[in-house]
Amino acid sequence: MFTLIKTLLVNITILLSFTYNANIFFPFKVKQSLSLKHKITYGFIASFGALLCMMYPLETLGETNFDLRMIAILIITLYAGPLSGLIVLICVSLFRYFIGGPYVFVGILVSLLAYFIGLLFRKVFQKSQKKWLNSTIILFIYTSLYIVIIKNTIPILHPQFYWTYFTTFYLTFISIVFIIEHLIRTNKQIEEMVYLDKLNMVGQMAASIAHEIRNPLSTVRGFIQHLSEGTNDEELKKFSPLILNELDRTNKIITDYLSVAKPGDFKLAVINLEQIIQDCVDLLCPFASYSNTSIVFQSNGLHHIQGDEHHMKQAIMNVIKNGIESIIEKGEVTIEIKEDEMSKNVEVRIRDNGKGMTQEEVKKIGLPFYTTKTKGTGLGSMVTNKIIREMNGMIEYESTLNVGTIVKIHFPLYTKN
């Protein structure tokens, strides 16, 4: 018993250390599209970890070769995809064949099984919000098949082995999933800190120059208006409205810039999320109808968060308006609210079936002056992101070109404590 646990602890240490090392080379991200270089690198890092595990197999089990290499195959296939998993599978199978013994093909078979189980459940696993639950289901299916195989092919194993080995197998697998998910969240927070640092710099620049620009603009606008009213020059009368419109547009850009620097004082209070969204929908319905678009709001209860009602409406309306404007012909914007009881968070999901964006465009959303619109400044999304972060929220974008965009906004639910 002690010998089994001692060897398994060595395997666990190897797998955990390689998980952290992989994050150092290429930080884990939410639903990232991996390049070929990433996939190959992840594959070889996992292969090295799996091979080290095979060098420290469980002793006192005859000519068998039990270790935790299958966890490396499962994890890398679920997170990095078929190519990375295949690299690990080939390396592990070749090494197991090299070790030899009467159970060599059983060892290769259970490794193949881990790879195919990972492939089969990868899409479901990637889309799931409760990774621990999906991990448990996946591992239950795999271990059930694993036990059936070794029970029928390796008769020398005793019940104590099954309890020790598969309990450790489950705990290690779940621990690595939790660690990867934690690293993903940590990396996202680091990216947001860098983004906020850039945002503060833009805000300081805006505050220092906006008022200086506004004063001469107001003067120029006043003179243009005065001259156009008291002149007989037809050219001036013709083009003065255009000049005034452009001056107003410039003034709006400055106002948006100031909103980035300081979007007003936040008056935090407990607000009803459903009511806020319903108000936004009511205000934007005429604009949506004019654009031949419908807004569908699906609510499943009452959720309260702590935030500023005015700024919250501004942020939600910006997102809905962007969705409406992305629809070229007839379309629909759907709004859903979902509660996560475990994390005590609520998610507002705003989906449109507009023109969508590429992954490169999605990464740039919220950057100063970046927009996919022909007549946009990009400051609207920047202000929205800042408002949501000011209220301890988080916003993320998912988009597929020519399919549509999903905006997910997360807020912590209000509790009296």
N, C-alpha and C positions, 0 to 999 in steps of 0.2 A: 504493500500500500504506500509506504513512505517513498519507495523507489519510483513508483509511478508518478506521484505528486511532484517529486523533485525534478524529474525529467520534463514533466508538463510545464512547470514553472519556467524552465529554461526556454521552452518553445514560446510561452506567453511573452516573456521578456523580449525575445527576438522579434516577434510580430508587432508588439507595441512600439519598439524602438524604430522599426522600419516604417511604421505608419507616420511617426513624427518626422522622420528623415524625408519621406516623400513630400510632405507638406513644405519642407524647407526648400526643396528643388523647385516645385511648382505648387504654390499655395492652392488649397482646395477652395472652390467657389460654388455658388448655388447654380445648379443646372448649366455648368459651363460647357461650351462646345470645344472639345479637346482637339488640338492639332495633332498631326501624325507624330511629331516629335514628342509631345506630351504622352501620347498613348504608348509609344515604344519605351520611353523612359520609365513610366509607371510600371509597364510590363516587366522590365528588367530589374527594377528595384524590388518588386514583389517576388520575382523569380529567385533573386538572391536570398531574400528572407525565407522563402519556402525551402530552398536547398539547405540553408543552415538548420532549419527545423529537422530536415531529414537526416542531418548528420548527428542529431541527438534524439534517436527514436526511443520508445519505451522499452526498457529491458525486462528480462525474466518472462518474455512471451514467446519463447522458442525462436523460430526463424521468421517471425513476422516483422513488419517495419511500420509500427504505428507512431504517428506524430500529428501535428496540427497544420500540415501543409495545405489541406483542403480549405482551411479558412482563408488562406491567401488567395486561392483560386476563386472562391466565392465572392470575397470582398472586391477584388480587383475587377471581376466580371460585372458585378452589380454597379460599381461606381464608374469605372473607366471604359467599359464596353468590351465587345467581342475580341478585338485585336489584342488588347492588353492581356485579357484572360487566356487567349490562345498561346501567347508567348510563355506565360507561366505554366500552362498545361504541358506544352512541348518540353520545356526544361525539366519539369518534375517527372514526366513520363520517361524521358531518356535517362535521367539519373536513377529512377526506380528500376528500370531495366538493367542498368549497369550494376546496381546492387545485387540483383538476382534473387535466388531463393525459390522455394516451391510456391510462394504466394505472390509472385511478381505481377501476374496478370490481374489478380484481385486488387492489388495496390493501384495499378493503372486504371482499372475499371471504376474504382471509387473516386479517382481524380477526374476522370471523364464525366462521371455523374455530377460532381460539383460544378464543373464548367457548364453543362447543359441545364442544370437547375438554375444557375445564375443567369444564363441567357433567357430562359423561359420566363423568369419573373422580373427581369430588369426594368421593363417599361412600367410595370405596376409599382415597383419599388421606387423608381425615380419620381413618379407622380404623387406618391403617398405623402401625407402630412405626418402620420404617426409611423416613423421608421422602425421604432422598437417593436411595434405590433406586427408589421410586415416581416421584419427580420425573424421574429419568433415563428411565424407561419412557414416561411421559407426553410428555416432550419429544421422545423418539425418534419416537413416533407422529406428533406434530404436525409436526416438522421434515421427516419423510419426505413427508407430504402437502403441506407448504409447498413443498418442492423440486420435487415433481411439477407443482404449479400454475405456479410461476414459470418452470420449464424449458420448459413448453409455451406460455407466453404472453409471456415476455420473452426474446427470443433474444440480446440484446446483452450478457448477463452472462458473465463469464469465470470459469474454474475458481478463480483466486486469490480472487475475491469470495466464492465459496461457502465455501472453507476459513476465510477470515478472519471472515466474518459469522456463520456458524453455530457456529463454535468460541466466539466471543465471546458469542453468544446463549445457548449451553449454560452456560458458566461464570458468566454474569451471573444466569441463572435459578437455578442451584444455590446461588450465593452468597446470593441474597435469601432462599431457603428456609432456609438455615443461619442467617442473621441473624434471621429471624422466630422460628425454633425457639429460638435462644439468648435472644432477648428474652422469649419465653414463659417459659422456665426462670428467667430473672432476675426477672421480675415475680412468679413464684410464690415465689421465695426472699424477696423483699421482703415479700410478704403473710405468709409464715411468720414472718419477723422481728417484724412487728407483732403477730402472734398470740402469739408467745412472750413478747413484752414484756407483753401483757395477762395471760398465764398466770403470769408471775413476780409481777405485782402481786396476782393472786388468791392465789398461794401465800404471799406475805408476810402478807396479811390472815388467811389460814387459820391460819398458824403462830402469829399473835399472839392469836387469840381461841379457838382450838379447845380448848386445855387448860383455859382458864378456864371454858368451858361444860361440859366433861366432868365436872369435879369436882362441881358441884351436881347434875348428872344422875345420877351414881353414888349420891350421897346420897339423892336422891328415890327412885331405884329400890330401894335397900335398905330404906327406910322403908315403901314400898308393899308390898314382899314380906313384910316383918315384920308389918305391920298385917293383911294379908289372911290370914296363917296363924293369928294369935291373936285373931280377932274372930268374933262371931256375926252380924255384919251381913251379910245375904244380898246386899244391893246391892253392898257393897264386894267380896265374894267373886266376884260376877258380873262386875264391870267391871275388877277388878284385872288379869286377864290382858291385857285390851285396852290398859290403861295401860302395862303392862310391854312389850308389843309395840311400842307407839308410841315409848316411850323407847329401845328397842333400835334401832328404825329411825332415830331421831334420832342415836343413837350411830354407826350405820353411815355416815350422811351425813357426820358429822364425820371418820370414818376415811377416807372417800373424799376429803374435802377435804384432809386431811393427806397423802394419797398424791399429790395434785396438787402440793402444796407440795414434797414430797420423797418420791418413791416408793421409798425405801430405798436402801442402798448398792448400786451396780452392781458385780458381780464379773465383769468381762469375761473371756471365754474363747472358744475356738473351739468352736462348737456345730453339731451336725448338724440342719439345718433340717427335713429329712424326719422325723427321729425326734421332734423337738419337736411337730410338727403331728400326728403319729400318736398321741402321748400325749394331746394335747388332744382328738382325735377319740374315743379310747377312753374318756376321762373324760366326754365329753358325749353319747355314744351313748344311755345310759339316759334322759337328759333329752329328747333328740330323739325317742326312741321314744314316750315319754309324751306328747309334743306331736304325734304322728303325722307325724313328719318323719324323713327319712333323710339321713345325711351320707355323701357320696361323695368320697373323697380319691384324686386321680390324681397319681401321682409318676412322674417320668421320669429318675430318677438320684439321685445324692448331691450335696448342696450344703452347703457350710460357710460360716458367717458368724461374725463376732465380736460377741458379745453376752452378756447375762445370761440363763441358762436359765430361772430362776424368773420373771423379769419378762416374758420373751418368751412363756412359756406364759400368763401373765396377760393379755397384750395379745391374743394369738390367740384365747384362749377367750372374751374379751369380744366380739370381732367375730363369732365363730361363734354365740355365744349370742344376740346381737342379731339375726342372720339367722334363727335358729330361732323367736324370739319374734315376728318380723314376719310369719310364715306363719300365716294364719288357720285354714285347714283342713289338708288333706294337702299336703305339699310336700317340697322337697329343697334341701339346701345342698351345693354343689359346691366343692371346693378343688383348685386346680391350682398347680403350680410351674413357672415358665418362666424360662429363662436367656437373658440378652442378652449374647452373646459380645463384641460391639463395646464396650459400656459397662462390661462386667465386673460387671453387676448381676444380681440374681435377683428375680423378681416372684412374690409369693404372691397369687393371685387367689381371693377368696372370693365366690361368687355364690349368691344365694337367689332364689326365685320368690315372695317375700312381697308385701305390700301396696305396697311401694315408697314413694317420696317425690317431692315436687315439687322443682323446681330451687331454689326459695327455701329449702325445708327442708334440702336438701343443703348449701347455703352456711353454714347455722348449726350443722352438726354439729361438736361439739367445744367449743362455747361453754359457759360455766358455766351449769348448770341448764337447758340446752335439751335437750328430749327429745320424741320423738313417741309415747312410751309413756304409758299412763294411770297406771302405777305405776312411774315412773322419776325419777331425779334429774338425768340427763344427765352426771353426773360420770364414769361408766364410759368413755364415748367420750373424754372429756377426758384421763383417766388413760392410756388406750390411745395416744392421739396423742402424749402426752408421752414415754411409754416408748419408742415407736418412734423418735422424734426423738433421744432420748438415745443410741440405738444407731446413729446416723447413717443412719437409715432415713427413708422418706417414705411417707405414706399419702394416698390420694385415693379419693373416693367418686363413683360414677356410679349414678344411680337413675332409674327411670321409674315413674310412678304406676300401680298395679295390674299391674305387670309384674315388678318385682323390683329388687334392688340388687346392685351389684358393688363390692367393696372391693379395691383394689389396694395392696399393701404392697411397697415396693422396699427392698432391702438391698444394699450392696456385698458382692461375694463375697470371702471370705477368701483372701489370697495370702500365701505364706511371706515374701515380701519386705516 
